[in-house]
Amino acid sequence: MKELVETIAKALVDEPDQVIVTEQVSEKGILLTLKVAQTDIGKVIGKQGRVANAIRSVVKAAGIRKGVHVMVNIE
Protein backbone atom coordinates (compact mmCIF):
# COMPACT_ATOMS: atom_id res chain seq x y z
CA MET A 1 0.00 0.00 0.00
CA LYS A 2 2.84 2.38 0.85
CA GLU A 3 4.34 1.98 -2.61
CA LEU A 4 0.98 2.68 -4.25
CA VAL A 5 0.58 6.01 -2.44
CA GLU A 6 4.21 6.95 -3.23
CA THR A 7 3.75 6.21 -6.92
CA ILE A 8 0.56 8.24 -7.18
CA ALA A 9 1.94 11.20 -5.22
CA LYS A 10 5.23 11.32 -7.13
CA ALA A 11 3.29 11.49 -10.40
CA LEU A 12 1.34 14.52 -9.17
CA VAL A 13 4.01 16.75 -7.62
CA ASP A 14 6.83 18.92 -8.96
CA GLU A 15 9.32 17.71 -6.33
CA PRO A 16 8.97 13.90 -6.21
CA ASP A 17 12.13 13.50 -4.11
CA GLN A 18 10.34 15.17 -1.16
CA VAL A 19 7.44 12.70 -1.11
CA ILE A 20 7.49 10.73 2.15
CA VAL A 21 4.99 8.03 3.06
CA THR A 22 5.01 6.49 6.52
CA GLU A 23 3.07 3.40 7.48
CA GLN A 24 1.65 2.50 10.89
CA VAL A 25 0.00 -0.88 11.41
CA SER A 26 -2.53 -1.29 14.20
CA GLU A 27 -5.38 -3.61 15.08
CA LYS A 28 -7.80 -1.31 13.23
CA GLY A 29 -5.82 -1.45 9.99
CA ILE A 30 -3.05 0.46 8.23
CA LEU A 31 -2.56 4.22 8.55
CA LEU A 32 -0.54 5.81 5.74
CA THR A 33 0.70 9.38 6.22
CA LEU A 34 1.70 11.31 3.10
CA LYS A 35 4.04 14.30 3.34
CA VAL A 36 4.98 16.44 0.35
CA ALA A 37 6.77 19.74 -0.20
CA GLN A 38 4.84 22.82 0.94
CA THR A 39 4.57 24.04 -2.67
CA ASP A 40 3.00 20.75 -3.80
CA ILE A 41 0.33 20.35 -1.12
CA GLY A 42 -2.35 21.94 -3.32
CA LYS A 43 -1.65 19.49 -6.13
CA VAL A 44 -2.09 16.52 -3.83
CA ILE A 45 -5.30 17.85 -2.24
CA GLY A 46 -6.86 19.30 -5.40
CA LYS A 47 -9.91 21.52 -5.72
CA GLN A 48 -12.35 20.80 -2.91
CA GLY A 49 -10.24 17.77 -1.96
CA ARG A 50 -11.08 15.81 -5.09
CA VAL A 51 -7.55 14.52 -5.73
CA ALA A 52 -7.11 13.54 -2.07
CA ASN A 53 -10.45 11.71 -2.12
CA ALA A 54 -9.46 9.92 -5.33
CA ILE A 55 -6.18 8.77 -3.75
CA ARG A 56 -8.06 7.52 -0.69
CA SER A 57 -10.58 5.67 -2.88
CA VAL A 58 -7.90 3.88 -4.89
CA VAL A 59 -5.96 2.87 -1.78
CA LYS A 60 -9.13 1.77 0.00
CA ALA A 61 -10.10 -0.42 -2.97
CA ALA A 62 -6.63 -1.98 -3.02
CA GLY A 63 -6.91 -2.62 0.71
CA ILE A 64 -10.29 -4.31 0.31
CA ARG A 65 -8.77 -6.69 -2.23
CA LYS A 66 -6.18 -7.67 0.37
CA GLY A 67 -8.69 -7.74 3.22
CA VAL A 68 -7.14 -4.81 5.11
CA HIS A 69 -8.66 -1.49 6.22
CA VAL A 70 -6.44 1.34 4.97
CA MET A 71 -6.60 5.04 5.89
CA VAL A 72 -4.62 7.85 4.24
CA ASN A 73 -3.71 11.15 5.96
CA ILE A 74 -2.14 14.02 4.08
CA GLU A 75 0.08 16.42 6.04
N, CA, C and O atoms as a CHARMM CRD file, in Angstrom:
* protein
*
  300
    1    1 MET  N      0.80800  -1.18300   0.00000 PROA 1      0.00000
    2    1 MET  CA     0.00000   0.00000   0.00000 PROA 1      0.00000
    3    1 MET  C      0.86200   1.26200   0.00000 PROA 1      0.00000
    4    1 MET  O      0.54300   2.24300  -0.67100 PROA 1      0.00000
    5    2 LYS  N      1.94800   1.22300   0.75600 PROA 2      0.00000
    6    2 LYS  CA     2.83600   2.37500   0.85000 PROA 2      0.00000
    7    2 LYS  C      3.39800   2.74200  -0.52800 PROA 2      0.00000
    8    2 LYS  O      3.47800   3.91800  -0.88200 PROA 2      0.00000
    9    3 GLU  N      3.77800   1.74200  -1.28400 PROA 3      0.00000
   10    3 GLU  CA     4.34200   1.98400  -2.61400 PROA 3      0.00000
   11    3 GLU  C      3.30200   2.57600  -3.56100 PROA 3      0.00000
   12    3 GLU  O      3.63300   3.40300  -4.41100 PROA 3      0.00000
   13    4 LEU  N      2.05700   2.15800  -3.41800 PROA 4      0.00000
   14    4 LEU  CA     0.97500   2.68500  -4.25400 PROA 4      0.00000
   15    4 LEU  C      0.79200   4.17100  -4.02200 PROA 4      0.00000
   16    4 LEU  O      0.68800   4.93600  -4.98100 PROA 4      0.00000
   17    5 VAL  N      0.75100   4.59600  -2.77000 PROA 5      0.00000
   18    5 VAL  CA     0.58400   6.01500  -2.44500 PROA 5      0.00000
   19    5 VAL  C      1.79200   6.81000  -2.92700 PROA 5      0.00000
   20    5 VAL  O      1.63500   7.91000  -3.45700 PROA 5      0.00000
   21    6 GLU  N      2.99600   6.26700  -2.75000 PROA 6      0.00000
   22    6 GLU  CA     4.21000   6.95200  -3.22600 PROA 6      0.00000
   23    6 GLU  C      4.17100   7.15600  -4.72700 PROA 6      0.00000
   24    6 GLU  O      4.48700   8.24300  -5.21100 PROA 6      0.00000
   25    7 THR  N      3.79300   6.13800  -5.46300 PROA 7      0.00000
   26    7 THR  CA     3.75300   6.21500  -6.92300 PROA 7      0.00000
   27    7 THR  C      2.75100   7.26800  -7.38600 PROA 7      0.00000
   28    7 THR  O      3.05100   8.06900  -8.27100 PROA 7      0.00000
   29    8 ILE  N      1.58300   7.26700  -6.79600 PROA 8      0.00000
   30    8 ILE  CA     0.55700   8.23800  -7.18400 PROA 8      0.00000
   31    8 ILE  C      1.01400   9.65500  -6.85600 PROA 8      0.00000
   32    8 ILE  O      0.89600  10.55300  -7.69100 PROA 8      0.00000
   33    9 ALA  N      1.53300   9.86400  -5.65000 PROA 9      0.00000
   34    9 ALA  CA     1.93800  11.19900  -5.22000 PROA 9      0.00000
   35    9 ALA  C      3.10400  11.73100  -6.05000 PROA 9      0.00000
   36    9 ALA  O      3.11800  12.90600  -6.41700 PROA 9      0.00000
   37   10 LYS  N      4.07500  10.87800  -6.34400 PROA 10     0.00000
   38   10 LYS  CA     5.22800  11.32300  -7.12900 PROA 10     0.00000
   39   10 LYS  C      4.82800  11.72600  -8.54300 PROA 10     0.00000
   40   10 LYS  O      5.47900  12.57600  -9.15200 PROA 10     0.00000
   41   11 ALA  N      3.77000  11.12700  -9.06800 PROA 11     0.00000
   42   11 ALA  CA     3.29400  11.49400 -10.39900 PROA 11     0.00000
   43   11 ALA  C      2.59000  12.84900 -10.39000 PROA 11     0.00000
   44   11 ALA  O      2.49500  13.49500 -11.43400 PROA 11     0.00000
   45   12 LEU  N      2.10600  13.28200  -9.25800 PROA 12     0.00000
   46   12 LEU  CA     1.33900  14.52400  -9.17200 PROA 12     0.00000
   47   12 LEU  C      2.18100  15.76400  -8.86800 PROA 12     0.00000
   48   12 LEU  O      1.82700  16.86500  -9.29000 PROA 12     0.00000
   49   13 VAL  N      3.27500  15.60200  -8.15200 PROA 13     0.00000
   50   13 VAL  CA     4.00700  16.75300  -7.62100 PROA 13     0.00000
   51   13 VAL  C      5.17200  17.18000  -8.51100 PROA 13     0.00000
   52   13 VAL  O      5.60800  16.45000  -9.40100 PROA 13     0.00000
   53   14 ASP  N      5.66300  18.40200  -8.23500 PROA 14     0.00000
   54   14 ASP  CA     6.82900  18.92300  -8.96100 PROA 14     0.00000
   55   14 ASP  C      8.14300  18.46300  -8.33200 PROA 14     0.00000
   56   14 ASP  O      9.16900  18.40000  -9.01000 PROA 14     0.00000
   57   15 GLU  N      8.11300  18.14200  -7.04000 PROA 15     0.00000
   58   15 GLU  CA     9.31700  17.71100  -6.33200 PROA 15     0.00000
   59   15 GLU  C      9.11600  16.29500  -5.78800 PROA 15     0.00000
   60   15 GLU  O      8.84600  16.12200  -4.60000 PROA 15     0.00000
   61   16 PRO  N      9.24600  15.27900  -6.65100 PROA 16     0.00000
   62   16 PRO  CA     8.97300  13.90500  -6.20700 PROA 16     0.00000
   63   16 PRO  C      9.96200  13.37000  -5.18300 PROA 16     0.00000
   64   16 PRO  O      9.65600  12.41100  -4.47600 PROA 16     0.00000
   65   17 ASP  N     11.15100  13.97900  -5.09000 PROA 17     0.00000
   66   17 ASP  CA    12.12600  13.50400  -4.11000 PROA 17     0.00000
   67   17 ASP  C     11.73500  13.87800  -2.68000 PROA 17     0.00000
   68   17 ASP  O     12.31800  13.34600  -1.73500 PROA 17     0.00000
   69   18 GLN  N     10.77100  14.77100  -2.49600 PROA 18     0.00000
   70   18 GLN  CA    10.33800  15.17100  -1.16400 PROA 18     0.00000
   71   18 GLN  C      9.05900  14.46100  -0.71300 PROA 18     0.00000
   72   18 GLN  O      8.49000  14.80000   0.32500 PROA 18     0.00000
   73   19 VAL  N      8.61200  13.48200  -1.49100 PROA 19     0.00000
   74   19 VAL  CA     7.43700  12.70000  -1.10900 PROA 19     0.00000
   75   19 VAL  C      7.85700  11.65600  -0.07600 PROA 19     0.00000
   76   19 VAL  O      8.75700  10.85200  -0.31900 PROA 19     0.00000
   77   20 ILE  N      7.19700  11.68100   1.07200 PROA 20     0.00000
   78   20 ILE  CA     7.49100  10.73000   2.14700 PROA 20     0.00000
   79   20 ILE  C      6.18600  10.08700   2.58600 PROA 20     0.00000
   80   20 ILE  O      5.22200  10.78000   2.91500 PROA 20     0.00000
   81   21 VAL  N      6.15900   8.76500   2.59000 PROA 21     0.00000
   82   21 VAL  CA     4.98800   8.03100   3.05900 PROA 21     0.00000
   83   21 VAL  C      5.42100   7.15700   4.22700 PROA 21     0.00000
   84   21 VAL  O      6.34200   6.34900   4.10800 PROA 21     0.00000
   85   22 THR  N      4.74300   7.33100   5.36000 PROA 22     0.00000
   86   22 THR  CA     5.01400   6.48800   6.51700 PROA 22     0.00000
   87   22 THR  C      3.81600   5.58200   6.75300 PROA 22     0.00000
   88   22 THR  O      2.67500   5.93400   6.45300 PROA 22     0.00000
   89   23 GLU  N      4.10300   4.42200   7.29000 PROA 23     0.00000
   90   23 GLU  CA     3.07000   3.40300   7.47500 PROA 23     0.00000
   91   23 GLU  C      3.03100   2.97200   8.93600 PROA 23     0.00000
   92   23 GLU  O      4.06200   2.64100   9.52100 PROA 23     0.00000
   93   24 GLN  N      1.83200   2.97700   9.52000 PROA 24     0.00000
   94   24 GLN  CA     1.64700   2.50200  10.88800 PROA 24     0.00000
   95   24 GLN  C      0.58600   1.41000  10.85600 PROA 24     0.00000
   96   24 GLN  O     -0.52200   1.62500  10.36500 PROA 24     0.00000
   97   25 VAL  N      0.92700   0.25000  11.37800 PROA 25     0.00000
   98   25 VAL  CA    -0.00200  -0.87600  11.40600 PROA 25     0.00000
   99   25 VAL  C     -0.56900  -0.99800  12.81900 PROA 25     0.00000
  100   25 VAL  O      0.17500  -1.00200  13.79900 PROA 25     0.00000
  101   26 SER  N     -1.88400  -1.09700  12.91000 PROA 26     0.00000
  102   26 SER  CA    -2.53300  -1.29000  14.20500 PROA 26     0.00000
  103   26 SER  C     -3.61300  -2.35100  14.05300 PROA 26     0.00000
  104   26 SER  O     -3.79500  -2.92400  12.97900 PROA 26     0.00000
  105   27 GLU  N     -4.31600  -2.59800  15.13100 PROA 27     0.00000
  106   27 GLU  CA    -5.37800  -3.61300  15.08100 PROA 27     0.00000
  107   27 GLU  C     -6.55700  -3.14800  14.22800 PROA 27     0.00000
  108   27 GLU  O     -7.33100  -3.97100  13.74000 PROA 27     0.00000
  109   28 LYS  N     -6.69700  -1.83200  14.04500 PROA 28     0.00000
  110   28 LYS  CA    -7.79600  -1.31000  13.22500 PROA 28     0.00000
  111   28 LYS  C     -7.47400  -1.35700  11.73200 PROA 28     0.00000
  112   28 LYS  O     -8.38500  -1.34000  10.90300 PROA 28     0.00000
  113   29 GLY  N     -6.21900  -1.41500  11.39100 PROA 29     0.00000
  114   29 GLY  CA    -5.81800  -1.44700   9.98800 PROA 29     0.00000
  115   29 GLY  C     -4.48400  -0.74900   9.79000 PROA 29     0.00000
  116   29 GLY  O     -3.64800  -0.70500  10.69200 PROA 29     0.00000
  117   30 ILE  N     -4.30100  -0.20600   8.59500 PROA 30     0.00000
  118   30 ILE  CA    -3.05200   0.45800   8.23400 PROA 30     0.00000
  119   30 ILE  C     -3.31500   1.95200   8.06900 PROA 30     0.00000
  120   30 ILE  O     -4.25600   2.34600   7.38000 PROA 30     0.00000
  121   31 LEU  N     -2.48800   2.78200   8.69800 PROA 31     0.00000
  122   31 LEU  CA    -2.56200   4.22400   8.54600 PROA 31     0.00000
  123   31 LEU  C     -1.35600   4.67600   7.73900 PROA 31     0.00000
  124   31 LEU  O     -0.21500   4.48200   8.15800 PROA 31     0.00000
  125   32 LEU  N     -1.60600   5.27800   6.58200 PROA 32     0.00000
  126   32 LEU  CA    -0.54300   5.81500   5.73800 PROA 32     0.00000
  127   32 LEU  C     -0.56700   7.33000   5.85300 PROA 32     0.00000
  128   32 LEU  O     -1.61900   7.95000   5.69900 PROA 32     0.00000
  129   33 THR  N      0.58900   7.93100   6.12200 PROA 33     0.00000
  130   33 THR  CA     0.69600   9.37600   6.21900 PROA 33     0.00000
  131   33 THR  C      1.56500   9.87000   5.06800 PROA 33     0.00000
  132   33 THR  O      2.70500   9.43600   4.90700 PROA 33     0.00000
  133   34 LEU  N      1.01700  10.77600   4.27600 PROA 34     0.00000
  134   34 LEU  CA     1.70100  11.30900   3.09700 PROA 34     0.00000
  135   34 LEU  C      2.17900  12.71900   3.39500 PROA 34     0.00000
  136   34 LEU  O      1.39400  13.57300   3.80700 PROA 34     0.00000
  137   35 LYS  N      3.46500  12.96200   3.18500 PROA 35     0.00000
  138   35 LYS  CA     4.03900  14.29600   3.33600 PROA 35     0.00000
  139   35 LYS  C      4.68100  14.68600   2.01100 PROA 35     0.00000
  140   35 LYS  O      5.40600  13.90200   1.39900 PROA 35     0.00000
  141   36 VAL  N      4.40100  15.91500   1.58100 PROA 36     0.00000
  142   36 VAL  CA     4.98100  16.44200   0.34600 PROA 36     0.00000
  143   36 VAL  C      5.54000  17.82800   0.63000 PROA 36     0.00000
  144   36 VAL  O      5.34300  18.37300   1.71600 PROA 36     0.00000
  145   37 ALA  N      6.23600  18.39300  -0.34500 PROA 37     0.00000
  146   37 ALA  CA     6.77000  19.74500  -0.19600 PROA 37     0.00000
  147   37 ALA  C      5.61700  20.72900  -0.03600 PROA 37     0.00000
  148   37 ALA  O      4.52000  20.50200  -0.54700 PROA 37     0.00000
  149   38 GLN  N      5.87300  21.81900   0.67400 PROA 38     0.00000
  150   38 GLN  CA     4.83800  22.82400   0.93800 PROA 38     0.00000
  151   38 GLN  C      4.25400  23.37500  -0.36700 PROA 38     0.00000
  152   38 GLN  O      3.06500  23.69000  -0.42000 PROA 38     0.00000
  153   39 THR  N      5.05900  23.49400  -1.40200 PROA 39     0.00000
  154   39 THR  CA     4.57500  24.03700  -2.67000 PROA 39     0.00000
  155   39 THR  C      3.69700  23.04700  -3.43400 PROA 39     0.00000
  156   39 THR  O      2.96700  23.44800  -4.34000 PROA 39     0.00000
  157   40 ASP  N      3.75700  21.77600  -3.08600 PROA 40     0.00000
  158   40 ASP  CA     2.99500  20.74800  -3.79800 PROA 40     0.00000
  159   40 ASP  C      1.73100  20.29800  -3.08000 PROA 40     0.00000
  160   40 ASP  O      1.00000  19.45500  -3.60100 PROA 40     0.00000
  161   41 ILE  N      1.45900  20.83400  -1.90600 PROA 41     0.00000
  162   41 ILE  CA     0.32800  20.34800  -1.12100 PROA 41     0.00000
  163   41 ILE  C     -0.99800  20.56500  -1.85700 PROA 41     0.00000
  164   41 ILE  O     -1.89900  19.73100  -1.76800 PROA 41     0.00000
  165   42 GLY  N     -1.11800  21.66300  -2.57300 PROA 42     0.00000
  166   42 GLY  CA    -2.34600  21.94000  -3.31800 PROA 42     0.00000
  167   42 GLY  C     -2.58600  20.94900  -4.44000 PROA 42     0.00000
  168   42 GLY  O     -3.73300  20.62900  -4.75000 PROA 42     0.00000
  169   43 LYS  N     -1.52800  20.46600  -5.04500 PROA 43     0.00000
  170   43 LYS  CA    -1.65500  19.49000  -6.13000 PROA 43     0.00000
  171   43 LYS  C     -2.11200  18.14000  -5.61500 PROA 43     0.00000
  172   43 LYS  O     -2.81700  17.41200  -6.31400 PROA 43     0.00000
  173   44 VAL  N     -1.72000  17.80300  -4.40500 PROA 44     0.00000
  174   44 VAL  CA    -2.09400  16.52000  -3.82500 PROA 44     0.00000
  175   44 VAL  C     -3.52800  16.56200  -3.28400 PROA 44     0.00000
  176   44 VAL  O     -4.24600  15.56200  -3.32900 PROA 44     0.00000
  177   45 ILE  N     -3.93400  17.72400  -2.77600 PROA 45     0.00000
  178   45 ILE  CA    -5.29600  17.84900  -2.24300 PROA 45     0.00000
  179   45 ILE  C     -6.29200  18.10900  -3.36800 PROA 45     0.00000
  180   45 ILE  O     -7.35800  17.49500  -3.39800 PROA 45     0.00000
  181   46 GLY  N     -5.96500  19.00100  -4.28500 PROA 46     0.00000
  182   46 GLY  CA    -6.86000  19.29800  -5.39900 PROA 46     0.00000
  183   46 GLY  C     -7.99600  20.22100  -4.99400 PROA 46     0.00000
  184   46 GLY  O     -8.17100  20.53900  -3.81800 PROA 46     0.00000
  185   47 LYS  N     -8.76200  20.64300  -5.99000 PROA 47     0.00000
  186   47 LYS  CA    -9.90700  21.52000  -5.72200 PROA 47     0.00000
  187   47 LYS  C    -10.95600  20.77000  -4.92600 PROA 47     0.00000
  188   47 LYS  O    -11.39700  19.68800  -5.31200 PROA 47     0.00000
  189   48 GLN  N    -11.34600  21.36100  -3.81400 PROA 48     0.00000
  190   48 GLN  CA   -12.35200  20.79900  -2.91100 PROA 48     0.00000
  191   48 GLN  C    -11.99700  19.38700  -2.45200 PROA 48     0.00000
  192   48 GLN  O    -12.87700  18.60200  -2.09700 PROA 48     0.00000
  193   49 GLY  N    -10.69700  19.06700  -2.46100 PROA 49     0.00000
  194   49 GLY  CA   -10.23600  17.77200  -1.95800 PROA 49     0.00000
  195   49 GLY  C    -10.48300  16.60900  -2.89300 PROA 49     0.00000
  196   49 GLY  O    -10.43900  15.45500  -2.46700 PROA 49     0.00000
  197   50 ARG  N    -10.74000  16.88700  -4.15200 PROA 50     0.00000
  198   50 ARG  CA   -11.07900  15.81200  -5.09300 PROA 50     0.00000
  199   50 ARG  C     -9.92100  14.86400  -5.34200 PROA 50     0.00000
  200   50 ARG  O    -10.12600  13.65200  -5.40900 PROA 50     0.00000
  201   51 VAL  N     -8.70800  15.38500  -5.48100 PROA 51     0.00000
  202   51 VAL  CA    -7.54700  14.52200  -5.72700 PROA 51     0.00000
  203   51 VAL  C     -7.25900  13.67300  -4.49200 PROA 51     0.00000
  204   51 VAL  O     -6.96900  12.48200  -4.60600 PROA 51     0.00000
  205   52 ALA  N     -7.34000  14.28900  -3.31300 PROA 52     0.00000
  206   52 ALA  CA    -7.11100  13.54200  -2.07300 PROA 52     0.00000
  207   52 ALA  C     -8.14500  12.43300  -1.91700 PROA 52     0.00000
  208   52 ALA  O     -7.80000  11.31700  -1.53000 PROA 52     0.00000
  209   53 ASN  N     -9.40300  12.72900  -2.21200 PROA 53     0.00000
  210   53 ASN  CA   -10.44700  11.70900  -2.12400 PROA 53     0.00000
  211   53 ASN  C    -10.22800  10.59300  -3.13300 PROA 53     0.00000
  212   53 ASN  O    -10.50200   9.43000  -2.83900 PROA 53     0.00000
  213   54 ALA  N     -9.73700  10.93400  -4.31700 PROA 54     0.00000
  214   54 ALA  CA    -9.45900   9.91800  -5.32600 PROA 54     0.00000
  215   54 ALA  C     -8.32100   8.99700  -4.86900 PROA 54     0.00000
  216   54 ALA  O     -8.38900   7.78200  -5.05600 PROA 54     0.00000
  217   55 ILE  N     -7.28100   9.57800  -4.27100 PROA 55     0.00000
  218   55 ILE  CA    -6.17700   8.77000  -3.75000 PROA 55     0.00000
  219   55 ILE  C     -6.69400   7.82100  -2.67500 PROA 55     0.00000
  220   55 ILE  O     -6.36800   6.63400  -2.67100 PROA 55     0.00000
  221   56 ARG  N     -7.50200   8.35700  -1.76600 PROA 56     0.00000
  222   56 ARG  CA    -8.06500   7.52200  -0.69200 PROA 56     0.00000
  223   56 ARG  C     -8.93800   6.39900  -1.25400 PROA 56     0.00000
  224   56 ARG  O     -8.90600   5.27700  -0.74800 PROA 56     0.00000
  225   57 SER  N     -9.71200   6.69200  -2.29200 PROA 57     0.00000
  226   57 SER  CA   -10.58200   5.66800  -2.88500 PROA 57     0.00000
  227   57 SER  C     -9.78400   4.54300  -3.51900 PROA 57     0.00000
  228   57 SER  O    -10.11900   3.37000  -3.35600 PROA 57     0.00000
  229   58 VAL  N     -8.73200   4.89800  -4.24000 PROA 58     0.00000
  230   58 VAL  CA    -7.90000   3.88400  -4.88800 PROA 58     0.00000
  231   58 VAL  C     -7.20900   3.00900  -3.84600 PROA 58     0.00000
  232   58 VAL  O     -7.17300   1.78700  -3.98400 PROA 58     0.00000
  233   59 VAL  N     -6.66700   3.62600  -2.81800 PROA 59     0.00000
  234   59 VAL  CA    -5.96200   2.87400  -1.77900 PROA 59     0.00000
  235   59 VAL  C     -6.94500   2.01100  -0.98200 PROA 59     0.00000
  236   59 VAL  O     -6.62700   0.87800  -0.61900 PROA 59     0.00000
  237   60 LYS  N     -8.12400   2.54300  -0.71500 PROA 60     0.00000
  238   60 LYS  CA    -9.13300   1.76600   0.00500 PROA 60     0.00000
  239   60 LYS  C     -9.55600   0.53700  -0.80500 PROA 60     0.00000
  240   60 LYS  O     -9.71600  -0.55000  -0.25100 PROA 60     0.00000
  241   61 ALA  N     -9.73400   0.71300  -2.11300 PROA 61     0.00000
  242   61 ALA  CA   -10.09900  -0.41500  -2.97100 PROA 61     0.00000
  243   61 ALA  C     -8.99200  -1.46800  -2.99500 PROA 61     0.00000
  244   61 ALA  O     -9.27500  -2.66600  -2.96600 PROA 61     0.00000
  245   62 ALA  N     -7.74300  -1.03100  -3.04800 PROA 62     0.00000
  246   62 ALA  CA    -6.62600  -1.98100  -3.01600 PROA 62     0.00000
  247   62 ALA  C     -6.57200  -2.70600  -1.67900 PROA 62     0.00000
  248   62 ALA  O     -6.24200  -3.89100  -1.62500 PROA 62     0.00000
  249   63 GLY  N     -6.89500  -2.00000  -0.60400 PROA 63     0.00000
  250   63 GLY  CA    -6.91400  -2.62300   0.70900 PROA 63     0.00000
  251   63 GLY  C     -8.01900  -3.65200   0.84300 PROA 63     0.00000
  252   63 GLY  O     -7.82500  -4.69900   1.46000 PROA 63     0.00000
  253   64 ILE  N     -9.17400  -3.36300   0.27100 PROA 64     0.00000
  254   64 ILE  CA   -10.28900  -4.31100   0.31000 PROA 64     0.00000
  255   64 ILE  C     -9.92200  -5.60300  -0.40400 PROA 64     0.00000
  256   64 ILE  O    -10.28400  -6.69200   0.04300 PROA 64     0.00000
  257   65 ARG  N     -9.21000  -5.48300  -1.50400 PROA 65     0.00000
  258   65 ARG  CA    -8.77300  -6.68600  -2.23300 PROA 65     0.00000
  259   65 ARG  C     -7.86400  -7.55700  -1.39200 PROA 65     0.00000
  260   65 ARG  O     -7.85000  -8.77900  -1.53800 PROA 65     0.00000
  261   66 LYS  N     -7.09200  -6.91300  -0.49300 PROA 66     0.00000
  262   66 LYS  CA    -6.18200  -7.67000   0.36800 PROA 66     0.00000
  263   66 LYS  C     -6.79900  -7.96000   1.73400 PROA 66     0.00000
  264   66 LYS  O     -6.17300  -8.61000   2.57100 PROA 66     0.00000
  265   67 GLY  N     -8.01500  -7.48600   1.96100 PROA 67     0.00000
  266   67 GLY  CA    -8.69100  -7.74100   3.22400 PROA 67     0.00000
  267   67 GLY  C     -8.19100  -6.90300   4.38100 PROA 67     0.00000
  268   67 GLY  O     -8.23800  -7.33900   5.53100 PROA 67     0.00000
  269   68 VAL  N     -7.70900  -5.69100   4.08800 PROA 68     0.00000
  270   68 VAL  CA    -7.14200  -4.81000   5.10600 PROA 68     0.00000
  271   68 VAL  C     -7.83300  -3.45100   5.02700 PROA 68     0.00000
  272   68 VAL  O     -8.11400  -2.95800   3.93500 PROA 68     0.00000
  273   69 HSD  N     -8.10700  -2.84700   6.17900 PROA 69     0.00000
  274   69 HSD  CA    -8.65800  -1.49300   6.22400 PROA 69     0.00000
  275   69 HSD  C     -7.49600  -0.50900   6.15300 PROA 69     0.00000
  276   69 HSD  O     -6.58000  -0.56800   6.97400 PROA 69     0.00000
  277   70 VAL  N     -7.52900   0.39200   5.17800 PROA 70     0.00000
  278   70 VAL  CA    -6.43900   1.33800   4.96800 PROA 70     0.00000
  279   70 VAL  C     -6.96800   2.76500   5.04300 PROA 70     0.00000
  280   70 VAL  O     -7.99300   3.08600   4.44100 PROA 70     0.00000
  281   71 MET  N     -6.26100   3.62300   5.78700 PROA 71     0.00000
  282   71 MET  CA    -6.60200   5.04300   5.88800 PROA 71     0.00000
  283   71 MET  C     -5.41000   5.85600   5.41000 PROA 71     0.00000
  284   71 MET  O     -4.26000   5.47900   5.63700 PROA 71     0.00000
  285   72 VAL  N     -5.69000   6.97700   4.74500 PROA 72     0.00000
  286   72 VAL  CA    -4.61700   7.85300   4.24000 PROA 72     0.00000
  287   72 VAL  C     -4.80400   9.24400   4.82000 PROA 72     0.00000
  288   72 VAL  O     -5.87200   9.84200   4.69000 PROA 72     0.00000
  289   73 ASN  N     -3.75900   9.75600   5.46200 PROA 73     0.00000
  290   73 ASN  CA    -3.71300  11.14700   5.95800 PROA 73     0.00000
  291   73 ASN  C     -2.71100  11.92000   5.11800 PROA 73     0.00000
  292   73 ASN  O     -1.66300  11.39500   4.74300 PROA 73     0.00000
  293   74 ILE  N     -3.04100  13.16400   4.82800 PROA 74     0.00000
  294   74 ILE  CA    -2.14100  14.02300   4.07900 PROA 74     0.00000
  295   74 ILE  C     -1.73800  15.16800   4.98700 PROA 74     0.00000
  296   74 ILE  O     -2.59200  15.88500   5.50900 PROA 74     0.00000
  297   75 GLU  N     -0.42600  15.34400   5.17900 PROA 75     0.00000
  298   75 GLU  CA     0.08200  16.42000   6.04100 PROA 75     0.00000
  299   75 GLU  C      0.75700  17.47000   5.20700 PROA 75     0.00000
  300   75 GLU  O      1.25200  18.46100   5.74400 PROA 75     0.00000
